[in-house]
Amino acid sequence: MKTTNLKSSFRARAMLLAGAVTALPLSVFLMVQPAQAADVLGEKVGKNLQTAQTALAAHKYAEAMAAVNAADAVSGKTDYESYTIEQMRGAVAASSGNVAVAISAYDKVIASPRTPAAMKEQLALSEAGMAYGAKDYARAAQIADKYVKAGGANPQMYTILIQSYYLGKDYANAARAQQAQIDMQAKAGTKPTENQLQLLAACQTQTHDQAALTKTYVALATYYPKPDYWAQVVHSALSNPHMAGALRLDADRVRLAAGLVKTPAEYIDIAELAMQAGLPQIALDVMNEGYSANVLGHDAGAAREDRLKQMITQTVADRKANIATAETQAQQAPNGNALVTTGYNYVTFGQADKGLQLMNAGIAKGTTDVNIARLHLGLAQAAAGQKAAAITTLKSVGGDNGAQDIAQFWVLKLGAPS
């Protein structure tokens, strides 16, 4: 996913929005009725404003603004007259594209207690839209931010706020505002849109916030499970510079689960790693998956692949026949590593209860790396059909050697929509 493409699509969507919320028609202003009987226009002010309205209707904006200024120049104006003048000034300026004057006039109308709350929101939205349309992103963001901080919840204003930050290259604030909107929607039980998450990811890419970016791609893959998003999640999970060598098989299994393993060499490499880890059934499962995907058994290496599969199949049979002996030896070992591996084998051989019990015993006895052991326990629980328990175990995996990153991938994978 390229940031430049995202930026173009975001700008296009926001420009459509801005075009829909720029100037308010004069009729909307005039719907505000005087609150008191004394609220009437004097002859001089009224005459000038009538001239301005007529000129505005004829699109004679300079003439209309001159009439507004003439009305404003009348001495001794009432508060109501000044209020009405600013309404007309805003309508003329907005229609003529004079954003600065329009916003100044709108600000005065918004500040007046005469303006109903609903119209204040319309005016604020129009202000932000005009500033956005004029590419004054700083001003648009300022207006929208003030509205949001005052408790406003109009989704269009949130969009203008986020887009203004983004197109103004204030990526940190764009990410903050977008995350706030997503969090607000989550509290209301609404999932974020794909566009919202894409924009958040684009901002986090610009700010080089890798941890937050990974979280966003997890959300994208959860709500909108597409190959590209899964690939990004896998990349994030496997890009830990401190990845332990003991996790090489686990890293490749992540790639396999995400559909990123495509060649015979990759399938064979993963199967051989599983054999080296003492997990022959997993190796056989990998080979079978390669055959099912029509990757293995069809090229010049087919004979070698068949021989490898036969050897793995025999190893599985031998390991099953001798697993009780392996268990006894594991019980006598100075640490719990062998118990975890033997237990995992029991699970892959269909004896989940016994296998999980041994794995827990191995962890309790002490292993070389408890987080890798917990990762494998979570994967064994998942293989045994205990998804809820697996997710709980995987969430307990910590450390900085890559085990936690891989565990988080599996939490996502297990919880993703089917």
C-alpha positions as a printed Julia matrix, in Angstrom:
418×3 Matrix{Float64}:
   0.0     0.0     0.0
   1.66    3.23   -1.1
   1.28    6.41    0.94
   1.14    8.57   -2.19
  -1.85    6.67   -3.53
  -3.56    6.86   -0.18
  -2.92   10.58   -0.03
  -4.54   11.17   -3.4
  -7.62    9.16   -2.52
  -7.95   10.86    0.88
  -7.67   14.3    -0.75
 -10.31   13.44   -3.33
 -12.78   12.24   -0.72
 -12.21   15.25    1.49
 -12.53   17.73   -1.38
 -15.95   16.29   -2.13
 -16.85   16.76    1.5
 -15.5    20.3     1.62
 -17.47   21.22   -1.47
 -20.62   20.08    0.23
 -20.16   22.18    3.36
 -18.71   25.51    2.23
 -21.0    28.52    2.0
 -24.4    28.61    3.63
 -27.16   30.18    1.5
 -28.51   33.51    2.65
 -31.91   31.93    3.23
 -30.43   29.88    6.08
 -29.26   33.05    7.83
 -32.57   34.74    7.36
 -34.37   31.84    9.04
 -33.08   33.18   12.38
 -36.02   35.2    13.66
 -35.64   38.25   15.93
 -35.92   37.22   19.55
 -37.49   40.5    20.64
 -40.07   42.86   19.2
 -37.45   45.64   19.26
 -35.23   43.68   16.91
 -35.88   45.6    13.71
 -33.61   47.15   11.12
 -33.38   50.91   10.92
 -34.09   52.55    7.59
 -30.48   53.22    6.59
 -29.2    49.79    7.57
 -32.23   48.05    6.1
 -31.94   49.88    2.78
 -28.26   49.04    2.38
 -28.8    45.38    3.29
 -31.67   45.16    0.8
 -29.31   46.53   -1.86
 -26.71   43.95   -0.81
 -29.22   41.12   -1.03
 -30.35   42.19   -4.5
 -26.76   42.48   -5.73
 -25.88   39.1    -4.22
 -28.78   37.47   -6.02
 -27.41   38.94   -9.26
 -23.9    37.68   -8.42
 -22.62   41.25   -8.23
 -20.39   40.51   -5.27
 -18.35   43.74   -5.18
 -21.55   45.79   -5.23
 -23.09   43.59   -2.57
 -20.07   43.91   -0.27
 -20.0    47.69   -0.78
 -23.61   47.86    0.37
 -22.78   45.7     3.44
 -19.93   48.04    4.31
 -22.23   51.02    3.89
 -24.69   49.45    6.31
 -21.86   48.81    8.76
 -20.77   52.44    8.5
 -24.11   53.69    9.84
 -23.6    55.13   13.31
 -25.6    54.16   16.35
 -26.43   50.64   15.16
 -28.27   48.27   17.45
 -26.87   44.89   18.39
 -29.46   43.27   16.13
 -28.42   45.45   13.18
 -24.73   44.55   13.66
 -25.69   40.9    13.91
 -27.68   41.03   10.68
 -24.89   42.89    8.89
 -22.42   40.11    9.79
 -24.86   37.51    8.51
 -25.05   39.31    5.17
 -21.3    39.9     5.1
 -20.71   36.19    5.61
 -23.14   35.24    2.86
 -21.58   37.67    0.35
 -17.99   36.77    1.22
 -18.66   33.04    1.08
 -20.43   33.31   -2.25
 -17.58   35.37   -3.73
 -14.87   33.07   -2.39
 -13.44   35.54    0.1
 -12.69   32.91    2.73
 -10.95   35.15    5.26
 -13.82   37.67    5.4
 -16.44   34.94    5.42
 -14.81   33.14    8.33
 -14.43   36.39   10.28
 -18.12   37.15    9.79
 -19.14   33.6    10.66
 -17.09   33.78   13.85
 -19.07   36.81   14.98
 -22.39   35.15   14.17
 -21.35   31.98   15.99
 -20.29   34.02   19.05
 -23.67   35.74   19.25
 -26.21   34.36   21.74
 -28.83   35.11   19.06
 -27.62   32.18   16.94
 -29.3    28.84   17.68
 -27.03   25.91   18.5
 -27.96   24.04   15.34
 -26.95   26.99   13.17
 -23.7    27.43   15.08
 -22.77   23.89   14.11
 -23.7    24.53   10.48
 -21.62   27.7    10.45
 -18.6    26.01   12.04
 -18.82   23.19    9.52
 -19.09   25.7     6.7
 -16.1    27.67    8.02
 -13.94   24.58    8.16
 -15.1    23.48    4.72
 -14.28   26.84    3.18
 -10.82   26.93    4.73
 -10.21   23.38    3.57
 -11.39   24.16    0.05
  -8.99   27.11   -0.02
  -6.18   24.72    1.06
  -5.73   26.69    4.26
  -5.31   23.44    6.15
  -3.97   25.05    9.31
  -7.05   27.28    9.61
  -9.41   24.42    8.77
  -7.8    22.23   11.43
  -7.98   25.05   13.98
 -11.71   25.54   13.39
 -12.47   21.84   13.42
 -10.33   21.21   16.51
 -12.14   23.98   18.41
 -15.46   22.42   17.44
 -14.39   18.93   18.56
 -12.94   20.16   21.85
 -16.23   21.93   22.56
 -17.92   18.53   22.44
 -19.12   18.53   18.84
 -19.57   15.1    17.31
 -20.44   15.78   13.66
 -18.53   13.13   11.66
 -18.02   15.55    8.76
 -16.11   17.89   11.06
 -13.94   15.01   12.27
 -13.16   14.2     8.65
 -12.16   17.78    7.87
 -10.02   17.88   11.02
  -8.16   14.69   10.18
  -7.79   15.47    6.49
  -6.55   18.99    7.23
  -3.87   17.68    9.55
  -2.9    15.02    7.03
  -2.71   17.25    3.96
  -0.95   19.9     6.04
   1.65   17.19    6.78
   0.93   17.29   10.5
   0.92   13.52   10.61
   1.21   13.19   14.37
  -1.96   15.2    14.99
  -3.72   13.47   12.1
  -2.97   10.11   13.7
  -4.08   11.37   17.11
  -7.37   12.71   15.76
  -8.05    9.64   13.65
  -7.35    7.32   16.57
  -9.66    9.39   18.78
 -12.48    9.05   16.24
 -11.91    5.3    15.97
 -11.9     4.95   19.76
 -15.11    6.94   20.01
 -16.77    4.7    17.43
 -15.55    1.59   19.26
 -17.26    2.78   22.45
 -20.46    3.12   20.44
 -20.08   -0.42   19.14
 -19.19    0.66   15.59
 -16.19   -0.79   13.79
 -13.84    1.63   12.02
 -14.12    1.98    8.27
 -11.35    0.65    6.08
 -10.57    4.21    4.93
 -10.12    5.39    8.51
  -7.67    2.62    9.28
  -5.81    3.17    6.01
  -5.37    6.86    6.8
  -4.21    6.03   10.32
  -1.65    3.59    8.89
  -0.45    6.21    6.41
   0.1     8.72    9.25
   1.93    6.18   11.38
   4.14    5.3     8.43
   5.09    8.98    8.12
   5.85    9.28   11.85
   7.74    5.95   11.88
   5.61    4.71   14.78
   6.17    1.0    14.14
   4.38   -0.26   17.23
   1.23    1.74   16.47
   1.44    0.82   12.77
   1.51   -2.87   13.63
  -1.57   -2.4    15.79
  -3.37   -0.65   12.93
  -2.55   -3.4    10.45
  -3.79   -5.91   13.0
  -7.09   -4.0    13.02
  -7.19   -3.88    9.21
  -6.53   -7.61    8.96
  -9.15   -8.28   11.65
 -11.95   -6.19   10.17
 -10.99   -6.38    6.5
  -8.96   -9.62    6.08
  -7.17   -9.08    2.79
  -3.87  -10.65    1.7
  -2.05   -7.31    1.69
  -3.02   -6.59    5.28
  -2.01  -10.07    6.42
   1.32   -9.57    4.67
   1.87   -6.33    6.57
   1.02   -8.03    9.87
   3.45  -10.84    9.11
   6.14   -8.34    8.14
   5.65   -6.5    11.41
   5.66   -9.73   13.42
   8.85  -10.98   11.81
  10.81   -7.73   11.55
  11.96   -7.78   15.17
  15.76   -7.26   14.98
  16.14   -9.31   18.18
  14.33  -12.37   16.81
  15.7   -15.48   18.52
  17.16  -18.2    16.33
  15.02  -20.73   18.19
  11.95  -19.06   16.66
  12.88  -19.68   13.03
  10.33  -22.51   12.69
   7.67  -20.4    14.4
   8.4   -17.48   12.1
   8.03  -19.71    9.04
   4.77  -21.13   10.39
   3.46  -17.56   10.57
   4.31  -17.09    6.91
   2.66  -20.41    6.1
  -0.52  -19.53    7.98
  -0.7   -16.19    6.17
  -0.48  -17.86    2.77
   2.94  -16.42    1.99
   4.75  -19.73    1.4
   4.73  -20.4    -2.33
   7.69  -22.54   -3.43
   8.75  -26.18   -2.93
  11.98  -25.01   -1.29
  10.04  -23.07    1.33
   7.78  -26.0     2.21
  10.77  -28.34    2.45
  12.73  -25.87    4.58
   9.86  -25.54    7.07
   9.38  -29.31    7.23
  13.08  -29.83    7.91
  13.02  -27.19   10.65
  10.12  -29.0    12.29
  12.08  -32.24   12.15
  15.07  -30.55   13.77
  12.76  -29.23   16.5
  11.65  -32.8    17.24
   8.1   -32.24   15.96
   7.69  -34.74   13.09
   3.89  -34.52   12.88
   4.12  -30.8    12.25
   6.7   -31.54    9.55
   4.32  -34.04    7.95
   1.45  -31.53    8.15
   3.59  -28.98    6.33
   4.47  -31.49    3.59
   0.82  -32.46    3.2
  -0.15  -28.83    2.9
   2.44  -28.4     0.16
   1.01  -31.32   -1.73
  -2.57  -30.09   -1.25
  -1.55  -26.71   -2.64
  -0.08  -28.45   -5.71
   3.3   -26.97   -4.93
   5.05  -30.23   -4.05
   5.27  -33.33   -6.2
   5.03  -31.62   -9.58
   8.49  -30.42  -10.55
  11.97  -31.82  -11.06
  12.28  -32.25   -7.31
   9.18  -34.44   -7.0
  11.13  -37.64   -6.33
  13.19  -35.99   -3.58
  10.05  -34.51   -2.07
   8.37  -37.92   -2.02
  11.39  -39.47   -0.32
  11.4   -36.71    2.29
   7.72  -37.24    2.98
   8.22  -40.99    3.37
  11.07  -40.41    5.81
   8.98  -37.96    7.83
   6.04  -40.37    7.85
   8.28  -43.12    9.22
   9.65  -40.78   11.87
   6.11  -39.96   12.99
   5.36  -43.68   13.34
   8.56  -44.29   15.29
   7.98  -41.31   17.57
   4.44  -42.48   18.34
   5.71  -45.96   19.18
   8.39  -44.67   21.52
   6.73  -41.6    23.01
   6.29  -43.21   26.44
  10.05  -43.69   26.63
  10.56  -40.09   25.53
   8.19  -38.98   28.29
  10.15  -40.87   30.95
  13.4   -39.36   29.75
  11.84  -35.9    29.72
  10.67  -36.32   33.31
  14.27  -37.07   34.32
  15.76  -34.11   32.44
  17.17  -31.21   34.49
  14.79  -28.68   32.91
  11.36  -28.68   31.29
  12.38  -28.26   27.63
  11.95  -31.94   26.73
   8.62  -32.11   28.57
   7.31  -29.22   26.48
   8.43  -30.9    23.24
   7.11  -34.33   24.25
   3.83  -32.8    25.33
   3.54  -30.96   22.03
   4.09  -34.25   20.23
   1.33  -35.9    22.27
  -1.01  -33.1    21.17
  -0.1   -33.49   17.5
  -0.66  -37.25   17.84
  -4.21  -36.7    19.07
  -3.68  -37.0    22.84
  -4.37  -33.38   23.7
  -5.16  -33.68   27.41
  -2.02  -35.65   28.23
   0.11  -33.48   25.98
  -1.08  -30.16   27.39
  -0.58  -31.47   30.92
   3.04  -32.34   30.13
   3.64  -28.96   28.49
   2.36  -27.13   31.56
   4.52  -29.35   33.74
   7.54  -28.51   31.61
   6.89  -24.79   31.93
   6.48  -25.16   35.68
   9.77  -27.1    35.87
  11.57  -24.31   34.05
  12.59  -23.89   30.43
  15.36  -22.13   28.57
  12.88  -19.47   27.42
   9.52  -19.41   29.12
   8.0   -17.14   26.49
   8.85  -19.52   23.65
   7.43  -22.36   25.77
   4.21  -20.42   26.32
   4.03  -19.65   22.61
   4.2   -23.38   21.86
   1.65  -24.15   24.56
  -0.74  -21.66   22.99
  -0.22  -23.2    19.55
  -0.8   -26.68   20.99
  -4.02  -25.52   22.65
  -5.15  -24.07   19.33
  -4.34  -27.36   17.58
  -6.39  -29.15   20.24
  -9.4   -26.95   19.46
  -9.13  -24.95   22.69
  -9.23  -21.55   21.01
 -10.19  -19.45   24.03
  -7.47  -21.01   26.17
  -4.98  -20.62   23.34
  -5.69  -16.91   22.99
  -5.32  -16.41   26.75
  -1.98  -18.25   26.76
  -0.68  -16.41   23.7
  -1.58  -13.07   25.24
   0.61  -13.97   28.21
   3.71  -14.28   26.02
   6.15  -11.45   26.65
   9.81  -10.66   26.07
  11.58   -8.82   23.28
  13.06  -11.74   21.3
  10.16  -12.05   18.85
   8.04  -14.59   20.73
   5.52  -11.93   21.72
   5.29  -10.62   18.15
   4.57  -14.1    16.82
   2.09  -14.76   19.62
   0.22  -11.57   18.76
  -0.06  -12.74   15.17
  -1.69  -15.98   16.31
  -4.03  -14.13   18.64
  -5.15  -12.15   15.62
  -5.36  -15.2    13.39
  -7.39  -17.19   15.89
  -9.75  -14.29   16.48
 -10.17  -13.25   12.85
 -13.57  -13.65   11.14
 -13.8   -16.94    9.27
